[in-house]
Amino acid sequence: MVPATSSAFDKNYAAFLFDMDGTLLNSTLAAERVWARWAEQHGLDVKTFLPTMHGARAVDTVRRLGLPGVDPEAEAVKITEAEIIDVDGIVALPGAAEFLSAIPEDKWAIVTSSPLELAKRRLAAAGIPVPANLVTAEDVKVGKPNPDCYLLAASRLGVEAADCLVFEDAVPGILAGDATGADVMVITATHSHAVETAHTTIAHYRGLGVHIDREGRLSLIKE
């Protein structure tokens, strides 16, 4: 990962770009229930496999395994269908909905590895409105850690990605943010182990506010 040169609290930005799972909402238990069943069906060691499936598109996760006779596209569809059904226990991270509501809609986007229908389902389960700008798995040919998803989100907002702050929780997304030249804020609420990163970190959004200056630029404030 690219080391951060300054705290995200010391700068202002053209826009904020948010990952979804693990960053705005906690879907870990639901996702791991579905993926654990799938892993068992394919003879994988569930305990070893589960930590590797976060932060990437389902099709990329399956393809990376290189399982003989397994069609990544077909398996990704099955997994997504199961995840759309199972949203039990999905909740917004503390303060997330309130924080998002303070940002003008043309100044932020969600950039997720989830397909559109799954993203909408999880956001609804967490009580977070679907944003005006939502980049999902279908919008890019290559998922995180490729930066295309964040570059696309910035383009839709009419800003340079390097002038944005990316909020992420997982390594593939952090690398994707780094690759755009953006600053990255690492969200640690769903991490089970301490995170080693030079990026600014916060656990959640409770006590976090946003200041909008006369030029419409965003900065973080601790309330």
C-alpha positions as a Markdown table, in Angstrom:
| # | Residue | x | y | z |
|---|---|---|---|---|
| 1 | Met | 0.0 | 0.0 | 0.0 |
| 2 | Val | 1.1 | 3.6 | -0.7 |
| 3 | Pro | 2.0 | 5.3 | 2.6 |
| 4 | Ala | -0.1 | 8.3 | 3.5 |
| 5 | Thr | 1.8 | 11.5 | 3.6 |
| 6 | Ser | -0.7 | 13.4 | 5.8 |
| 7 | Ser | -3.9 | 12.9 | 7.7 |
| 8 | Ala | -7.2 | 13.0 | 5.8 |
| 9 | Phe | -8.3 | 15.4 | 8.5 |
| 10 | Asp | -5.8 | 18.0 | 7.4 |
| 11 | Lys | -7.0 | 18.3 | 3.8 |
| 12 | Asn | -10.1 | 19.1 | 1.8 |
| 13 | Tyr | -11.5 | 17.2 | -1.2 |
| 14 | Ala | -13.7 | 17.6 | -4.3 |
| 15 | Ala | -15.7 | 14.5 | -3.3 |
| 16 | Phe | -15.9 | 11.4 | -1.1 |
| 17 | Leu | -16.0 | 7.9 | -2.6 |
| 18 | Phe | -17.3 | 5.1 | -0.4 |
| 19 | Asp | -17.0 | 1.4 | -0.6 |
| 20 | Met | -20.1 | -0.3 | 0.8 |
| 21 | Asp | -19.6 | -3.6 | 2.6 |
| 22 | Gly | -17.5 | -3.2 | 5.7 |
| 23 | Thr | -17.3 | 0.5 | 5.0 |
| 24 | Leu | -20.8 | 1.9 | 5.3 |
| 25 | Leu | -22.6 | -1.3 | 6.5 |
| 26 | Asn | -21.7 | -4.5 | 8.1 |
| 27 | Ser | -22.7 | -7.5 | 6.0 |
| 28 | Thr | -20.0 | -9.8 | 7.2 |
| 29 | Leu | -22.1 | -12.5 | 8.9 |
| 30 | Ala | -24.6 | -12.6 | 6.0 |
| 31 | Ala | -21.9 | -12.8 | 3.3 |
| 32 | Glu | -19.9 | -15.4 | 5.2 |
| 33 | Arg | -22.9 | -17.6 | 5.7 |
| 34 | Val | -23.5 | -17.7 | 1.9 |
| 35 | Trp | -19.8 | -18.1 | 1.0 |
| 36 | Ala | -19.2 | -20.8 | 3.7 |
| 37 | Arg | -22.0 | -22.9 | 2.2 |
| 38 | Trp | -20.5 | -22.4 | -1.3 |
| 39 | Ala | -17.0 | -23.2 | -0.1 |
| 40 | Glu | -18.1 | -26.4 | 1.6 |
| 41 | Gln | -19.9 | -27.5 | -1.6 |
| 42 | His | -16.6 | -27.1 | -3.5 |
| 43 | Gly | -14.4 | -28.8 | -1.0 |
| 44 | Leu | -12.6 | -25.7 | 0.3 |
| 45 | Asp | -11.3 | -25.2 | 3.8 |
| 46 | Val | -13.9 | -22.7 | 4.9 |
| 47 | Lys | -11.8 | -21.1 | 7.7 |
| 48 | Thr | -8.9 | -20.5 | 5.4 |
| 49 | Phe | -11.1 | -19.3 | 2.5 |
| 50 | Leu | -13.4 | -16.8 | 4.1 |
| 51 | Pro | -10.9 | -14.1 | 4.9 |
| 52 | Thr | -9.9 | -14.0 | 1.2 |
| 53 | Met | -13.3 | -13.3 | -0.2 |
| 54 | His | -13.9 | -9.8 | 1.1 |
| 55 | Gly | -13.6 | -6.7 | -1.0 |
| 56 | Ala | -13.7 | -8.2 | -4.5 |
| 57 | Arg | -16.4 | -9.1 | -7.0 |
| 58 | Ala | -17.8 | -12.6 | -6.6 |
| 59 | Val | -16.7 | -13.5 | -10.1 |
| 60 | Asp | -13.1 | -12.4 | -9.5 |
| 61 | Thr | -13.0 | -14.4 | -6.2 |
| 62 | Val | -14.2 | -17.6 | -7.9 |
| 63 | Arg | -11.9 | -17.1 | -10.9 |
| 64 | Arg | -8.9 | -16.6 | -8.7 |
| 65 | Leu | -9.4 | -20.0 | -7.2 |
| 66 | Gly | -9.1 | -21.7 | -10.5 |
| 67 | Leu | -11.3 | -24.6 | -9.6 |
| 68 | Pro | -11.5 | -27.3 | -12.3 |
| 69 | Gly | -14.9 | -27.5 | -14.1 |
| 70 | Val | -16.2 | -24.4 | -12.4 |
| 71 | Asp | -17.6 | -21.5 | -14.4 |
| 72 | Pro | -16.9 | -18.3 | -12.5 |
| 73 | Glu | -19.7 | -16.4 | -14.2 |
| 74 | Ala | -22.3 | -19.0 | -13.4 |
| 75 | Glu | -21.1 | -19.5 | -9.8 |
| 76 | Ala | -21.1 | -15.7 | -9.2 |
| 77 | Val | -24.8 | -15.5 | -10.3 |
| 78 | Lys | -25.7 | -18.3 | -7.9 |
| 79 | Ile | -23.8 | -16.7 | -5.0 |
| 80 | Thr | -25.3 | -13.3 | -5.7 |
| 81 | Glu | -28.8 | -14.8 | -5.7 |
| 82 | Ala | -28.2 | -16.4 | -2.4 |
| 83 | Glu | -26.8 | -13.2 | -0.9 |
| 84 | Ile | -29.8 | -11.2 | -2.1 |
| 85 | Ile | -32.0 | -13.6 | -0.1 |
| 86 | Asp | -29.9 | -13.6 | 3.0 |
| 87 | Val | -29.7 | -10.1 | 4.5 |
| 88 | Asp | -30.3 | -11.1 | 8.1 |
| 89 | Gly | -28.2 | -9.0 | 10.5 |
| 90 | Ile | -27.0 | -6.4 | 8.0 |
| 91 | Val | -26.7 | -3.0 | 9.8 |
| 92 | Ala | -25.3 | 0.4 | 9.0 |
| 93 | Leu | -22.0 | 1.2 | 10.7 |
| 94 | Pro | -22.5 | 3.7 | 13.6 |
| 95 | Gly | -23.2 | 7.2 | 12.3 |
| 96 | Ala | -22.9 | 6.2 | 8.7 |
| 97 | Ala | -26.4 | 7.2 | 7.6 |
| 98 | Glu | -26.2 | 10.6 | 9.4 |
| 99 | Phe | -22.8 | 11.3 | 8.0 |
| 100 | Leu | -23.9 | 10.6 | 4.4 |
| 101 | Ser | -27.0 | 12.8 | 4.8 |
| 102 | Ala | -24.8 | 15.8 | 5.5 |
| 103 | Ile | -23.0 | 15.5 | 2.1 |
| 104 | Pro | -24.5 | 17.0 | -1.0 |
| 105 | Glu | -25.6 | 14.2 | -3.3 |
| 106 | Asp | -23.4 | 15.4 | -6.1 |
| 107 | Lys | -20.3 | 15.2 | -3.8 |
| 108 | Trp | -20.3 | 11.5 | -3.0 |
| 109 | Ala | -20.7 | 8.1 | -4.5 |
| 110 | Ile | -20.7 | 4.4 | -3.4 |
| 111 | Val | -18.3 | 2.2 | -5.3 |
| 112 | Thr | -19.0 | -1.4 | -4.5 |
| 113 | Ser | -17.9 | -4.9 | -5.8 |
| 114 | Ser | -21.5 | -6.1 | -5.3 |
| 115 | Pro | -23.8 | -6.3 | -8.2 |
| 116 | Leu | -26.5 | -3.7 | -8.4 |
| 117 | Glu | -29.5 | -5.7 | -7.1 |
| 118 | Leu | -27.4 | -7.0 | -4.1 |
| 119 | Ala | -26.2 | -3.5 | -3.4 |
| 120 | Lys | -29.7 | -2.1 | -3.3 |
| 121 | Arg | -30.9 | -5.0 | -1.1 |
| 122 | Arg | -28.1 | -4.5 | 1.4 |
| 123 | Leu | -28.5 | -0.7 | 1.5 |
| 124 | Ala | -32.2 | -1.1 | 2.2 |
| 125 | Ala | -31.5 | -3.7 | 4.9 |
| 126 | Ala | -29.1 | -1.3 | 6.6 |
| 127 | Gly | -31.4 | 1.7 | 6.2 |
| 128 | Ile | -29.1 | 3.6 | 3.9 |
| 129 | Pro | -30.8 | 5.3 | 0.9 |
| 130 | Val | -29.5 | 4.3 | -2.6 |
| 131 | Pro | -27.3 | 7.3 | -3.7 |
| 132 | Ala | -27.6 | 9.2 | -6.8 |
| 133 | Asn | -24.2 | 7.9 | -7.8 |
| 134 | Leu | -23.7 | 4.2 | -7.4 |
| 135 | Val | -20.9 | 2.2 | -9.2 |
| 136 | Thr | -21.4 | -1.6 | -9.0 |
| 137 | Ala | -19.8 | -4.8 | -10.3 |
| 138 | Glu | -21.6 | -4.5 | -13.6 |
| 139 | Asp | -20.1 | -1.1 | -14.4 |
| 140 | Val | -16.5 | -2.3 | -14.8 |
| 141 | Lys | -14.8 | -5.1 | -16.7 |
| 142 | Val | -12.2 | -5.6 | -14.0 |
| 143 | Gly | -12.9 | -5.2 | -10.3 |
| 144 | Lys | -10.9 | -4.0 | -7.3 |
| 145 | Pro | -7.9 | -3.8 | -6.8 |
| 146 | Asn | -8.1 | -2.4 | -10.4 |
| 147 | Pro | -8.8 | 1.3 | -10.0 |
| 148 | Asp | -11.4 | 1.6 | -12.8 |
| 149 | Cys | -14.4 | 1.6 | -10.5 |
| 150 | Tyr | -13.1 | 4.6 | -8.5 |
| 151 | Leu | -12.0 | 6.4 | -11.7 |
| 152 | Leu | -15.5 | 5.9 | -13.1 |
| 153 | Ala | -17.2 | 7.2 | -9.9 |
| 154 | Ala | -15.0 | 10.3 | -9.9 |
| 155 | Ser | -15.7 | 10.9 | -13.6 |
| 156 | Arg | -19.5 | 10.7 | -13.0 |
| 157 | Leu | -19.1 | 13.3 | -10.3 |
| 158 | Gly | -17.1 | 15.5 | -12.6 |
| 159 | Val | -14.0 | 15.5 | -10.5 |
| 160 | Glu | -10.5 | 14.0 | -10.6 |
| 161 | Ala | -10.1 | 10.8 | -8.6 |
| 162 | Ala | -6.8 | 12.1 | -7.1 |
| 163 | Asp | -8.8 | 15.0 | -5.6 |
| 164 | Cys | -11.1 | 12.6 | -3.7 |
| 165 | Leu | -11.1 | 10.8 | -0.4 |
| 166 | Val | -11.8 | 7.1 | -0.7 |
| 167 | Phe | -13.3 | 5.3 | 2.3 |
| 168 | Glu | -12.4 | 1.6 | 2.4 |
| 169 | Asp | -12.0 | -1.4 | 4.7 |
| 170 | Ala | -10.5 | -4.2 | 2.6 |
| 171 | Val | -7.1 | -4.5 | 0.9 |
| 172 | Pro | -8.4 | -4.8 | -2.7 |
| 173 | Gly | -10.3 | -1.5 | -2.3 |
| 174 | Ile | -7.5 | 0.3 | -0.5 |
| 175 | Leu | -5.1 | -0.7 | -3.3 |
| 176 | Ala | -7.7 | 0.5 | -5.9 |
| 177 | Gly | -8.0 | 3.8 | -4.1 |
| 178 | Asp | -4.2 | 4.1 | -3.9 |
| 179 | Ala | -3.9 | 3.4 | -7.6 |
| 180 | Thr | -6.0 | 6.5 | -8.5 |
| 181 | Gly | -3.8 | 8.8 | -6.5 |
| 182 | Ala | -6.6 | 9.5 | -4.0 |
| 183 | Asp | -6.2 | 9.7 | -0.3 |
| 184 | Val | -7.7 | 6.7 | 1.5 |
| 185 | Met | -9.5 | 6.6 | 4.9 |
| 186 | Val | -9.5 | 3.0 | 6.3 |
| 187 | Ile | -12.6 | 2.0 | 8.2 |
| 188 | Thr | -11.9 | -0.6 | 10.9 |
| 189 | Ala | -15.3 | -1.4 | 12.5 |
| 190 | Thr | -15.6 | -4.8 | 11.0 |
| 191 | His | -11.9 | -5.8 | 11.3 |
| 192 | Ser | -11.2 | -8.7 | 13.7 |
| 193 | His | -7.5 | -7.9 | 13.9 |
| 194 | Ala | -5.6 | -4.7 | 14.1 |
| 195 | Val | -4.9 | -3.0 | 10.7 |
| 196 | Glu | -1.3 | -2.2 | 9.7 |
| 197 | Thr | -1.6 | 0.8 | 7.4 |
| 198 | Ala | -0.1 | 4.3 | 7.0 |
| 199 | His | -3.5 | 5.6 | 6.0 |
| 200 | Thr | -5.7 | 7.6 | 8.3 |
| 201 | Thr | -8.1 | 5.2 | 10.1 |
| 202 | Ile | -11.4 | 5.5 | 11.9 |
| 203 | Ala | -13.6 | 2.9 | 13.5 |
| 204 | His | -16.9 | 4.3 | 12.3 |
| 205 | Tyr | -18.7 | 7.6 | 11.6 |
| 206 | Arg | -20.1 | 8.5 | 15.0 |
| 207 | Gly | -18.7 | 11.8 | 16.0 |
| 208 | Leu | -17.6 | 12.6 | 12.5 |
| 209 | Gly | -18.9 | 15.6 | 10.6 |
| 210 | Val | -18.3 | 17.3 | 7.2 |
| 211 | His | -17.5 | 20.9 | 6.5 |
| 212 | Ile | -18.3 | 22.4 | 3.1 |
| 213 | Asp | -16.4 | 25.5 | 2.2 |
| 214 | Arg | -17.4 | 28.3 | -0.2 |
| 215 | Glu | -16.0 | 26.5 | -3.1 |
| 216 | Gly | -18.0 | 23.3 | -2.3 |
| 217 | Arg | -14.9 | 21.4 | -1.1 |
| 218 | Leu | -15.3 | 18.8 | 1.7 |
| 219 | Ser | -13.3 | 18.4 | 4.8 |
| 220 | Leu | -13.8 | 16.1 | 7.8 |
| 221 | Ile | -14.4 | 17.4 | 11.3 |
| 222 | Lys | -14.5 | 15.7 | 14.6 |
| 223 | Glu | -17.7 | 16.7 | 16.4 |
